[in-house]
Amino acid sequence: MPPSPPVPTPPPDPSPGQQPRSGLGEYVRGIALGTLFGRMMAPVAATYLAIGGMVLAMDWNLGLGRFVDAKSVETYTGRQQAHIVESWLALDLRVDEMGDSKYWVAFARASPCVVVEVEGEWAGTHAFCGAPHWVNDRDYTIHDLRQITPGVPFDFKRDASGFPMPEFRLDRRSIAYLASHESQSIFYKGTALDELRKRFDRPVELALASWTNARPPAFALAIDPARPAEPLPAAYVDMLRGRQPEWFQAIFLSVFGIAFWLAGMNMLLSGLVPVGRVVIGLLPLLALPWWSDWLPKAIGHVHADVGAEVRRIFGDIDPEAQLKRSTAGEAMLHDGTRVVFGLQEGLYADTIGRFTFTPSRPIPVSPDTALSMIATDVAEALTRVDTALRVEIFESLTRDKKAGLDQAGLVFLPAGKEALMDPKSSEELQRAARRFLVNWTTTPLPEPRRGQPAFEERVKLFRSLTDIPVDVIANSAASIVENAEQSKEPAKRRRR
């Protein structure tokens, strides 16, 4: 007779104080591990999404985006001339993104904006703002800004000398921050607002750029006859029409970008079944044309630092096509606080800002000729004022140089030499001129470098000081000339 199968023994009942493994303790551990895992994976997921998003944005701009842009301007068949009536640089300072950082220039972007007026059949005013540029780019300047985007003219308001008067416009919060925080430059003491002024206030470079470039041409607009209130710059329309999609590169980038994008979405949607992750992960691609506006914010919710970096990089993707149209009142920071850099309103108002210049020949002229004309005008003008004012100007130049404000003294070198060498000059004037020349031939100072506008004339101005019978001036000037002549041409960079 076969043996009976063993009867299973039921597990013992848990003691009153003991919980089953699948109870509250296991649940709490699961929550804790899930939270920890989520926090650890958030920056990884955000990075994958950022890489995929940026690649797909470039893919759109190379391929389908160009096709869509060209189609969108097909109806802009009308043409009308306009002229600039207002212009500024809208300074966008993202104080919210700075956190504990004090390096404000890394969070500031400047966008050129203009208001243009149209007369005739389609009369009215319209505003356009171009692509933003990061202020912490050391090669970024504003005195020579001539275009919003390629072919679309830009020009600041001009003063009596024909020199532009550059200006930034900021919101109240930004101007308050800059005015209340210290400069981040180790070479200049003052507020961050002073630092902004010092960085971009370059009166001599402004004068050279003004006299060596003709004024921008008329602002040509392209108009859709069915929507005459929504014109676009004609050069911008022509650019959109002329760009051909690069389909091969776009297809290659799309594969690469989608792979990274889905990898990031897979981490965020790990609780869904695989099919759900793919379907929901691909849905945001339908909004690809508008990613530059909302994707940095979306990624910022996953990881703030990665989102801020995505916003930074998105601003450099296809800058030529970044143009915002609006009414004048709706333009970026149209009613913001103004920071102006004109000769009479800037940091150098009590030196070069005292003079009004009139070119002695039709402009444009060469940069070397322009610098020679301005330096000659300054020297002649100083001979016509009294000694007290000449002394005051040389003392102001010396004070500025010691304070790191070294953007005006170059054009006063001939005047300083003349005052020092003229036997009719008073002792007080000679001492003031000598102090100015000693300080202005002592580093640090903006020495001439090949590739600069008016390089030859800059060197000539310093060479003219080498025969002054004051060793500290003559020897320093000779050293500056030697260094300049041995300098090399810098690599040229594409300017927006």
One Martini backbone bead per residue (centre of mass of N, CA, C, O) as a GRO file, in nm:
protein
  496
    1MET     BB    1   0.092   0.038   0.027
    2PRO     BB    2   0.095   0.347  -0.031
    3PRO     BB    3   0.202   0.631   0.074
    4SER     BB    4   0.118   0.917   0.210
    5PRO     BB    5   0.112   1.231   0.164
    6PRO     BB    6   0.228   1.504   0.287
    7VAL     BB    7   0.134   1.738   0.517
    8PRO     BB    8   0.124   2.057   0.522
    9THR     BB    9   0.267   2.308   0.711
   10PRO     BB   10   0.165   2.569   0.857
   11PRO     BB   11   0.243   2.873   0.916
   12PRO     BB   12   0.322   3.070   1.149
   13ASP     BB   13   0.206   3.299   1.340
   14PRO     BB   14   0.246   3.604   1.394
   15SER     BB   15   0.337   3.805   1.602
   16PRO     BB   16   0.195   4.084   1.728
   17GLY     BB   17   0.476   4.265   1.656
   18GLN     BB   18   0.470   4.135   1.368
   19GLN     BB   19   0.528   4.194   1.027
   20PRO     BB   20   0.494   4.153   0.721
   21ARG     BB   21   0.696   4.192   0.444
   22SER     BB   22   0.438   4.327   0.280
   23GLY     BB   23   0.415   4.571   0.447
   24LEU     BB   24   0.501   4.875   0.569
   25GLY     BB   25   0.812   4.844   0.552
   26GLU     BB   26   0.828   4.776   0.250
   27TYR     BB   27   0.689   5.035   0.151
   28VAL     BB   28   0.889   5.241   0.264
   29ARG     BB   29   1.137   5.131   0.120
   30GLY     BB   30   1.027   5.180  -0.165
   31ILE     BB   31   0.997   5.485  -0.145
   32ALA     BB   32   1.292   5.551  -0.078
   33LEU     BB   33   1.423   5.418  -0.324
   34GLY     BB   34   1.262   5.576  -0.538
   35THR     BB   35   1.355   5.859  -0.453
   36LEU     BB   36   1.658   5.813  -0.481
   37PHE     BB   37   1.654   5.721  -0.776
   38GLY     BB   38   1.519   5.974  -0.890
   39ARG     BB   39   1.741   6.176  -0.805
   40MET     BB   40   1.976   6.032  -0.953
   41MET     BB   41   1.827   6.033  -1.249
   42ALA     BB   42   1.755   6.326  -1.322
   43PRO     BB   43   2.026   6.433  -1.449
   44VAL     BB   44   2.040   6.208  -1.660
   45ALA     BB   45   1.772   6.256  -1.802
   46ALA     BB   46   1.822   6.559  -1.865
   47THR     BB   47   2.072   6.511  -2.043
   48TYR     BB   48   1.938   6.338  -2.259
   49LEU     BB   49   1.723   6.548  -2.333
   50ALA     BB   50   1.918   6.772  -2.411
   51ILE     BB   51   2.065   6.632  -2.638
   52GLY     BB   52   1.816   6.552  -2.803
   53GLY     BB   53   1.691   6.837  -2.827
   54MET     BB   54   1.930   6.980  -2.972
   55VAL     BB   55   1.949   6.792  -3.214
   56LEU     BB   56   1.651   6.829  -3.310
   57ALA     BB   57   1.672   7.133  -3.352
   58MET     BB   58   1.891   7.118  -3.569
   59ASP     BB   59   1.731   6.938  -3.757
   60TRP     BB   60   1.503   7.137  -3.811
   61ASN     BB   61   1.689   7.376  -3.921
   62LEU     BB   62   1.801   7.195  -4.169
   63GLY     BB   63   1.517   7.101  -4.274
   64LEU     BB   64   1.195   7.142  -4.227
   65GLY     BB   65   1.219   7.436  -4.130
   66ARG     BB   66   1.306   7.560  -4.403
   67PHE     BB   67   1.054   7.479  -4.557
   68VAL     BB   68   0.848   7.628  -4.377
   69ASP     BB   69   0.970   7.914  -4.397
   70ALA     BB   70   0.945   7.946  -4.705
   71LYS     BB   71   0.632   7.914  -4.712
   72SER     BB   72   0.561   8.156  -4.505
   73VAL     BB   73   0.689   8.385  -4.738
   74GLU     BB   74   0.547   8.373  -5.022
   75THR     BB   75   0.336   8.630  -4.975
   76TYR     BB   76   0.589   8.837  -4.973
   77THR     BB   77   0.562   9.072  -5.238
   78GLY     BB   78   0.597   9.330  -5.104
   79ARG     BB   79   0.737   9.674  -5.101
   80GLN     BB   80   0.898   9.882  -4.838
   81GLN     BB   81   1.007  10.175  -4.706
   82ALA     BB   82   1.206  10.247  -4.419
   83HIS     BB   83   1.281  10.386  -4.084
   84ILE     BB   84   1.470  10.448  -3.815
   85VAL     BB   85   1.348  10.568  -3.476
   86GLU     BB   86   1.449  10.318  -3.292
   87SER     BB   87   1.711  10.195  -3.056
   88TRP     BB   88   1.832   9.885  -2.893
   89LEU     BB   89   1.944   9.693  -2.605
   90ALA     BB   90   1.821   9.404  -2.471
   91LEU     BB   91   1.866   9.321  -2.131
   92ASP     BB   92   1.884   8.983  -2.021
   93LEU     BB   93   1.854   8.914  -1.674
   94ARG     BB   94   1.882   8.604  -1.493
   95VAL     BB   95   1.837   8.607  -1.166
   96ASP     BB   96   1.691   8.330  -1.101
   97GLU     BB   97   1.953   8.154  -1.217
   98MET     BB   98   2.202   8.228  -1.023
   99GLY     BB   99   2.180   8.201  -0.728
  100ASP     BB  100   2.509   8.211  -0.589
  101SER     BB  101   2.596   8.366  -0.817
  102LYS     BB  102   2.807   8.663  -0.928
  103TYR     BB  103   2.825   8.602  -1.245
  104TRP     BB  104   2.627   8.790  -1.438
  105VAL     BB  105   2.734   8.770  -1.741
  106ALA     BB  106   2.632   8.457  -1.770
  107PHE     BB  107   2.305   8.583  -1.752
  108ALA     BB  108   2.344   8.772  -2.014
  109ARG     BB  109   2.142   8.920  -2.280
  110ALA     BB  110   2.161   9.076  -2.610
  111SER     BB  111   1.908   9.253  -2.803
  112PRO     BB  112   1.837   9.381  -3.101
  113CYS     BB  113   1.633   9.682  -3.147
  114VAL     BB  114   1.360   9.810  -3.357
  115VAL     BB  115   1.198  10.103  -3.486
  116VAL     BB  116   0.979  10.142  -3.761
  117GLU     BB  117   0.888  10.360  -4.036
  118VAL     BB  118   0.603  10.395  -4.246
  119GLU     BB  119   0.526  10.516  -4.565
  120GLY     BB  120   0.225  10.541  -4.724
  121GLU     BB  121   0.030  10.279  -4.796
  122TRP     BB  122   0.180  10.123  -4.524
  123ALA     BB  123   0.147  10.282  -4.275
  124GLY     BB  124   0.372  10.262  -3.989
  125THR     BB  125   0.472  10.073  -3.698
  126HIS     BB  126   0.765   9.863  -3.619
  127ALA     BB  127   0.905   9.573  -3.452
  128PHE     BB  128   1.250   9.441  -3.404
  129CYS     BB  129   1.417   9.138  -3.287
  130GLY     BB  130   1.701   8.977  -3.235
  131ALA     BB  131   1.946   8.792  -3.155
  132PRO     BB  132   2.100   8.687  -2.887
  133HIS     BB  133   2.386   8.787  -2.679
  134TRP     BB  134   2.647   8.707  -2.492
  135VAL     BB  135   2.818   8.906  -2.264
  136ASN     BB  136   3.070   8.700  -2.194
  137ASP     BB  137   3.174   8.774  -2.465
  138ARG     BB  138   3.475   8.930  -2.529
  139ASP     BB  139   3.401   8.999  -2.849
  140TYR     BB  140   3.168   9.171  -2.762
  141THR     BB  141   3.021   9.450  -2.929
  142ILE     BB  142   2.851   9.789  -2.996
  143HIS     BB  143   2.995  10.013  -3.175
  144ASP     BB  144   2.971   9.799  -3.450
  145LEU     BB  145   2.671   9.778  -3.482
  146ARG     BB  146   2.471   9.690  -3.801
  147GLN     BB  147   2.296   9.422  -3.726
  148ILE     BB  148   2.050   9.199  -3.656
  149THR     BB  149   2.066   9.052  -3.924
  150PRO     BB  150   2.149   8.951  -4.214
  151GLY     BB  151   2.082   9.260  -4.389
  152VAL     BB  152   1.967   9.394  -4.126
  153PRO     BB  153   1.952   9.695  -4.013
  154PHE     BB  154   2.151   9.898  -3.775
  155ASP     BB  155   2.095  10.192  -3.555
  156PHE     BB  156   2.179  10.447  -3.371
  157LYS     BB  157   2.160  10.721  -3.232
  158ARG     BB  158   2.275  11.049  -3.311
  159ASP     BB  159   2.498  11.294  -3.285
  160ALA     BB  160   2.656  11.589  -3.377
  161SER     BB  161   2.913  11.401  -3.487
  162GLY     BB  162   2.779  11.117  -3.591
  163PHE     BB  163   2.756  10.948  -3.337
  164PRO     BB  164   2.663  10.697  -3.177
  165MET     BB  165   2.411  10.602  -2.906
  166PRO     BB  166   2.436  10.367  -2.710
  167GLU     BB  167   2.184  10.128  -2.569
  168PHE     BB  168   2.040  10.005  -2.286
  169ARG     BB  169   1.772   9.785  -2.167
  170LEU     BB  170   1.603   9.750  -1.849
  171ASP     BB  171   1.476   9.623  -1.588
  172ARG     BB  172   1.428   9.691  -1.260
  173ARG     BB  173   1.564   9.442  -1.139
  174SER     BB  174   1.833   9.455  -1.294
  175ILE     BB  175   1.922   9.743  -1.217
  176ALA     BB  176   1.920   9.686  -0.912
  177TYR     BB  177   2.131   9.467  -0.909
  178LEU     BB  178   2.370   9.622  -1.043
  179ALA     BB  179   2.363   9.867  -0.831
  180SER     BB  180   2.402   9.653  -0.559
  181HIS     BB  181   2.657   9.519  -0.692
  182GLU     BB  182   2.957   9.407  -0.737
  183SER     BB  183   3.214   9.379  -0.916
  184GLN     BB  184   3.381   9.101  -1.094
  185SER     BB  185   3.626   9.267  -1.142
  186ILE     BB  186   3.970   9.289  -1.053
  187PHE     BB  187   4.021   9.578  -1.224
  188TYR     BB  188   3.732   9.686  -1.103
  189LYS     BB  189   3.578   9.921  -0.907
  190GLY     BB  190   3.239   9.864  -0.819
  191THR     BB  191   2.969   9.815  -0.984
  192ALA     BB  192   2.803   9.632  -1.212
  193LEU     BB  193   2.717   9.883  -1.370
  194ASP     BB  194   3.001   9.995  -1.407
  195GLU     BB  195   3.103   9.749  -1.559
  196LEU     BB  196   2.919   9.777  -1.801
  197ARG     BB  197   3.018  10.054  -1.888
  198LYS     BB  198   3.320   9.986  -1.919
  199ARG     BB  199   3.294   9.759  -2.131
  200PHE     BB  200   3.115   9.951  -2.362
  201ASP     BB  201   3.278  10.221  -2.326
  202ARG     BB  202   3.407  10.329  -2.660
  203PRO     BB  203   3.471  10.618  -2.809
  204VAL     BB  204   3.691  10.569  -3.024
  205GLU     BB  205   3.563  10.321  -3.158
  206LEU     BB  206   3.304  10.469  -3.228
  207ALA     BB  207   3.428  10.680  -3.415
  208LEU     BB  208   3.554  10.488  -3.618
  209ALA     BB  209   3.293  10.334  -3.697
  210SER     BB  210   3.146  10.589  -3.804
  211TRP     BB  211   3.374  10.694  -4.029
  212THR     BB  212   3.404  10.387  -4.175
  213ASN     BB  213   3.082  10.396  -4.203
  214ALA     BB  214   2.808  10.394  -4.347
  215ARG     BB  215   2.505  10.440  -4.329
  216PRO     BB  216   2.246  10.275  -4.316
  217PRO     BB  217   2.018  10.170  -4.498
  218ALA     BB  218   1.728  10.130  -4.579
  219PHE     BB  219   1.435   9.979  -4.447
  220ALA     BB  220   1.337   9.692  -4.584
  221LEU     BB  221   1.013   9.568  -4.667
  222ALA     BB  222   0.803   9.289  -4.642
  223ILE     BB  223   0.470   9.227  -4.790
  224ASP     BB  224   0.149   9.117  -4.719
  225PRO     BB  225  -0.136   9.217  -4.868
  226ALA     BB  226  -0.328   9.057  -4.660
  227ARG     BB  227  -0.094   9.157  -4.419
  228PRO     BB  228   0.025   9.469  -4.369
  229ALA     BB  229   0.066   9.456  -4.037
  230GLU     BB  230   0.299   9.201  -4.105
  231PRO     BB  231   0.591   9.263  -4.150
  232LEU     BB  232   0.921   9.210  -4.299
  233PRO     BB  233   1.230   9.190  -4.357
  234ALA     BB  234   1.359   9.151  -4.664
  235ALA     BB  235   1.626   9.000  -4.595
  236TYR     BB  236   1.489   8.780  -4.428
  237VAL     BB  237   1.309   8.664  -4.648
  238ASP     BB  238   1.538   8.596  -4.848
  239MET     BB  239   1.679   8.397  -4.659
  240LEU     BB  240   1.448   8.191  -4.627
  241ARG     BB  241   1.423   8.132  -4.935
  242GLY     BB  242   1.743   8.047  -4.984
  243ARG     BB  243   1.723   7.809  -4.800
  244GLN     BB  244   1.836   7.480  -4.804
  245PRO     BB  245   1.771   7.176  -4.736
  246GLU     BB  246   1.950   6.924  -4.531
  247TRP     BB  247   1.856   6.609  -4.542
  248PHE     BB  248   2.088   6.422  -4.464
  249GLN     BB  249   2.161   6.553  -4.192
  250ALA     BB  250   1.873   6.538  -4.073
  251ILE     BB  251   1.843   6.231  -4.066
  252PHE     BB  252   2.086   6.167  -3.893
  253LEU     BB  253   2.005   6.344  -3.646
  254SER     BB  254   1.729   6.213  -3.581
  255VAL     BB  255   1.834   5.943  -3.481
  256PHE     BB  256   2.015   6.049  -3.257
  257GLY     BB  257   1.802   6.225  -3.104
  258ILE     BB  258   1.582   6.009  -3.046
  259ALA     BB  259   1.756   5.824  -2.875
  260PHE     BB  260   1.807   6.024  -2.644
  261TRP     BB  261   1.519   6.105  -2.585
  262LEU     BB  262   1.408   5.815  -2.511
  263ALA     BB  263   1.607   5.762  -2.283
  264GLY     BB  264   1.500   5.989  -2.099
  265MET     BB  265   1.195   5.907  -2.100
  266ASN     BB  266   1.238   5.622  -1.984
  267MET     BB  267   1.319   5.725  -1.701
  268LEU     BB  268   1.058   5.896  -1.640
  269LEU     BB  269   0.863   5.630  -1.753
  270SER     BB  270   0.917   5.357  -1.581
  271GLY     BB  271   0.604   5.289  -1.497
  272LEU     BB  272   0.565   5.204  -1.784
  273VAL     BB  273   0.510   5.060  -2.052
  274PRO     BB  274   0.695   5.049  -2.333
  275VAL     BB  275   0.479   5.163  -2.526
  276GLY     BB  276   0.410   5.412  -2.354
  277ARG     BB  277   0.690   5.543  -2.358
  278VAL     BB  278   0.703   5.589  -2.665
  279VAL     BB  279   0.445   5.748  -2.714
  280ILE     BB  280   0.486   5.973  -2.498
  281GLY     BB  281   0.782   6.046  -2.587
  282LEU     BB  282   0.686   6.149  -2.888
  283LEU     BB  283   0.478   6.383  -2.851
  284PRO     BB  284   0.674   6.641  -2.822
  285LEU     BB  285   0.755   6.649  -3.133
  286LEU     BB  286   0.507   6.821  -3.229
  287ALA     BB  287   0.664   7.089  -3.083
  288LEU     BB  288   0.944   7.152  -3.220
  289PRO     BB  289   0.917   7.457  -3.326
  290TRP     BB  290   0.883   7.544  -2.988
  291TRP     BB  291   1.131   7.458  -2.808
  292SER     BB  292   1.289   7.724  -2.740
  293ASP     BB  293   1.064   7.808  -2.525
  294TRP     BB  294   0.987   7.522  -2.348
  295LEU     BB  295   1.218   7.313  -2.300
  296PRO     BB  296   1.395   7.446  -2.079
  297LYS     BB  297   1.163   7.445  -1.871
  298ALA     BB  298   1.105   7.142  -1.866
  299ILE     BB  299   1.395   7.053  -1.783
  300GLY     BB  300   1.401   7.231  -1.523
  301HIS     BB  301   1.201   7.039  -1.367
  302VAL     BB  302   1.414   6.809  -1.354
  303HIS     BB  303   1.677   7.019  -1.396
  304ALA     BB  304   1.790   7.329  -1.349
  305ASP     BB  305   2.082   7.338  -1.470
  306VAL     BB  306   2.016   7.205  -1.741
  307GLY     BB  307   1.800   7.407  -1.832
  308ALA     BB  308   1.989   7.656  -1.839
  309GLU     BB  309   2.184   7.539  -2.055
  310VAL     BB  310   1.977   7.501  -2.278
  311ARG     BB  311   1.900   7.797  -2.308
  312ARG     BB  312   2.180   7.886  -2.394
  313ILE     BB  313   2.213   7.702  -2.651
  314PHE     BB  314   1.952   7.779  -2.807
  315GLY     BB  315   2.056   8.075  -2.872
  316ASP     BB  316   2.281   7.933  -3.092
  317ILE     BB  317   2.053   7.831  -3.276
  318ASP     BB  318   2.000   7.983  -3.549
  319PRO     BB  319   2.035   8.315  -3.537
  320GLU     BB  320   1.936   8.420  -3.821
  321ALA     BB  321   1.617   8.325  -3.755
  322GLN     BB  322   1.603   8.528  -3.509
  323LEU     BB  323   1.283   8.692  -3.515
  324LYS     BB  324   1.093   8.960  -3.369
  325ARG     BB  325   0.761   9.062  -3.396
  326SER     BB  326   0.607   9.391  -3.329
  327THR     BB  327   0.514   9.627  -3.152
  328ALA     BB  328   0.655   9.881  -2.996
  329GLY     BB  329   0.532   9.830  -2.701
  330GLU     BB  330   0.610   9.500  -2.724
  331ALA     BB  331   0.890   9.524  -2.716
  332MET     BB  332   1.179   9.451  -2.584
  333LEU     BB  333   1.219   9.677  -2.342
  334HIS     BB  334   1.101   9.955  -2.439
  335ASP     BB  335   1.041  10.064  -2.118
  336GLY     BB  336   1.314  10.065  -2.011
  337THR     BB  337   1.599  10.121  -1.866
  338ARG     BB  338   1.856  10.351  -1.942
  339VAL     BB  339   2.190  10.291  -2.095
  340VAL     BB  340   2.424  10.527  -2.198
  341PHE     BB  341   2.721  10.578  -2.453
  342GLY     BB  342   2.773  10.856  -2.510
  343LEU     BB  343   3.001  11.101  -2.510
  344GLN     BB  344   2.811  11.298  -2.319
  345GLU     BB  345   2.705  11.024  -2.125
  346GLY     BB  346   2.955  10.895  -2.032
  347LEU     BB  347   3.265  10.829  -1.877
  348TYR     BB  348   3.396  11.061  -2.103
  349ALA     BB  349   3.263  11.356  -2.078
  350ASP     BB  350   3.539  11.517  -1.952
  351THR     BB  351   3.687  11.472  -2.232
  352ILE     BB  352   3.586  11.377  -2.524
  353GLY     BB  353   3.290  11.494  -2.457
  354ARG     BB  354   3.369  11.810  -2.512
  355PHE     BB  355   3.352  11.735  -2.816
  356THR     BB  356   3.299  11.840  -3.158
  357PHE     BB  357   3.278  11.663  -3.461
  358THR     BB  358   3.410  11.730  -3.801
  359PRO     BB  359   3.459  11.616  -4.090
  360SER     BB  360   3.705  11.712  -4.345
  361ARG     BB  361   3.558  11.477  -4.500
  362PRO     BB  362   3.408  11.251  -4.656
  363ILE     BB  363   3.207  10.987  -4.571
  364PRO     BB  364   3.396  10.735  -4.576
  365VAL     BB  365   3.691  10.632  -4.411
  366SER     BB  366   3.965  10.530  -4.301
  367PRO     BB  367   4.074  10.436  -3.998
  368ASP     BB  368   4.341  10.596  -4.000
  369THR     BB  369   4.215  10.866  -4.085
  370ALA     BB  370   4.014  10.896  -3.855
  371LEU     BB  371   4.221  10.901  -3.620
  372SER     BB  372   4.386  11.142  -3.722
  373MET     BB  373   4.155  11.349  -3.725
  374ILE     BB  374   4.078  11.335  -3.422
  375ALA     BB  375   4.358  11.400  -3.298
  376THR     BB  376   4.388  11.675  -3.441
  377ASP     BB  377   4.130  11.810  -3.332
  378VAL     BB  378   4.210  11.797  -3.034
  379ALA     BB  379   4.472  11.959  -3.045
  380GLU     BB  380   4.345  12.219  -3.166
  381ALA     BB  381   4.127  12.267  -2.948
  382LEU     BB  382   4.330  12.300  -2.701
  383THR     BB  383   4.465  12.569  -2.813
  384ARG     BB  384   4.169  12.736  -2.769
  385VAL     BB  385   4.206  12.707  -2.468
  386ASP     BB  386   4.256  12.735  -2.157
  387THR     BB  387   4.474  12.625  -1.922
  388ALA     BB  388   4.277  12.513  -1.710
  389LEU     BB  389   4.131  12.312  -1.903
  390ARG     BB  390   4.376  12.151  -1.991
  391VAL     BB  391   4.453  12.053  -1.713
  392GLU     BB  392   4.186  11.913  -1.646
  393ILE     BB  393   4.194  11.703  -1.875
  394PHE     BB  394   4.464  11.566  -1.801
  395GLU     BB  395   4.376  11.487  -1.515
  396SER     BB  396   4.136  11.313  -1.604
  397LEU     BB  397   4.302  11.108  -1.769
  398THR     BB  398   4.474  11.011  -1.532
  399ARG     BB  399   4.245  10.918  -1.350
  400ASP     BB  400   4.122  10.713  -1.547
  401LYS     BB  401   4.366  10.530  -1.583
  402LYS     BB  402   4.384  10.445  -1.279
  403ALA     BB  403   4.066  10.334  -1.306
  404GLY     BB  404   4.053  10.181  -1.605
  405LEU     BB  405   3.994  10.431  -1.808
  406ASP     BB  406   4.126  10.357  -2.149
  407GLN     BB  407   3.929  10.487  -2.412
  408ALA     BB  408   4.057  10.809  -2.471
  409GLY     BB  409   4.376  10.883  -2.466
  410LEU     BB  410   4.486  10.835  -2.753
  411VAL     BB  411   4.381  11.121  -2.887
  412PHE     BB  412   4.582  11.291  -2.670
  413LEU     BB  413   4.885  11.257  -2.739
  414PRO     BB  414   4.953  11.509  -2.916
  415ALA     BB  415   4.857  11.716  -2.703
  416GLY     BB  416   5.056  11.631  -2.479
  417LYS     BB  417   5.317  11.685  -2.634
  418GLU     BB  418   5.270  11.983  -2.696
  419ALA     BB  419   5.245  12.080  -2.400
  420LEU     BB  420   5.529  11.976  -2.306
  421MET     BB  421   5.715  12.115  -2.552
  422ASP     BB  422   5.607  12.392  -2.503
  423PRO     BB  423   5.757  12.683  -2.389
  424LYS     BB  424   5.469  12.836  -2.333
  425SER     BB  425   5.405  12.656  -2.121
  426SER     BB  426   5.313  12.597  -1.829
  427GLU     BB  427   5.403  12.422  -1.557
  428GLU     BB  428   5.128  12.300  -1.500
  429LEU     BB  429   5.079  12.187  -1.785
  430GLN     BB  430   5.334  12.013  -1.807
  431ARG     BB  431   5.271  11.831  -1.564
  432ALA     BB  432   5.002  11.722  -1.668
  433ALA     BB  433   5.111  11.605  -1.935
  434ARG     BB  434   5.322  11.419  -1.812
  435ARG     BB  435   5.133  11.243  -1.641
  436PHE     BB  436   4.970  11.142  -1.875
  437LEU     BB  437   5.203  11.009  -2.045
  438VAL     BB  438   5.306  10.818  -1.832
  439ASN     BB  439   5.039  10.664  -1.788
  440TRP     BB  440   4.993  10.609  -2.112
  441THR     BB  441   5.284  10.424  -2.107
  442THR     BB  442   5.154  10.239  -1.885
  443THR     BB  443   5.091   9.952  -1.771
  444PRO     BB  444   4.787   9.903  -1.835
  445LEU     BB  445   4.695   9.896  -2.191
  446PRO     BB  446   4.567   9.947  -2.516
  447GLU     BB  447   4.745   9.799  -2.723
  448PRO     BB  448   4.849   9.752  -3.022
  449ARG     BB  449   4.692   9.528  -3.273
  450ARG     BB  450   4.666   9.327  -3.503
  451GLY     BB  451   4.340   9.389  -3.661
  452GLN     BB  452   4.292   9.659  -3.591
  453PRO     BB  453   4.165   9.944  -3.621
  454ALA     BB  454   4.412  10.159  -3.696
  455PHE     BB  455   4.699  10.040  -3.644
  456GLU     BB  456   4.906  10.234  -3.776
  457GLU     BB  457   4.812  10.491  -3.618
  458ARG     BB  458   4.860  10.388  -3.335
  459VAL     BB  459   5.164  10.350  -3.368
  460LYS     BB  460   5.227  10.641  -3.451
  461LEU     BB  461   5.144  10.779  -3.185
  462PHE     BB  462   5.365  10.635  -3.014
  463ARG     BB  463   5.615  10.708  -3.188
  464SER     BB  464   5.593  11.023  -3.134
  465LEU     BB  465   5.714  10.978  -2.823
  466THR     BB  466   6.028  10.886  -2.864
  467ASP     BB  467   6.142  11.211  -2.868
  468ILE     BB  468   6.105  11.255  -2.579
  469PRO     BB  469   6.295  11.405  -2.302
  470VAL     BB  470   6.161  11.135  -2.148
  471ASP     BB  471   6.236  10.829  -2.064
  472VAL     BB  472   5.968  10.702  -1.959
  473ILE     BB  473   5.821  10.771  -2.225
  474ALA     BB  474   6.006  10.685  -2.461
  475ASN     BB  475   6.057  10.386  -2.373
  476SER     BB  476   5.762  10.295  -2.353
  477ALA     BB  477   5.681  10.362  -2.643
  478ALA     BB  478   5.889  10.178  -2.781
  479SER     BB  479   5.778   9.914  -2.658
  480ILE     BB  480   5.495   9.932  -2.781
  481VAL     BB  481   5.583   9.933  -3.076
  482GLU     BB  482   5.733   9.663  -3.075
  483ASN     BB  483   5.494   9.485  -2.986
  484ALA     BB  484   5.306   9.559  -3.220
  485GLU     BB  485   5.495   9.466  -3.461
  486GLN     BB  486   5.500   9.157  -3.333
  487SER     BB  487   5.225   9.108  -3.379
  488LYS     BB  488   4.942   8.912  -3.453
  489GLU     BB  489   4.701   8.798  -3.637
  490PRO     BB  490   4.395   8.734  -3.568
  491ALA     BB  491   4.143   8.536  -3.555
  492LYS     BB  492   3.861   8.519  -3.728
  493ARG     BB  493   3.527   8.615  -3.650
  494ARG     BB  494   3.202   8.563  -3.651
  495ARG     BB  495   2.959   8.807  -3.689
  496ARG     BB  496   2.631   8.890  -3.603
   0.00000   0.00000   0.00000
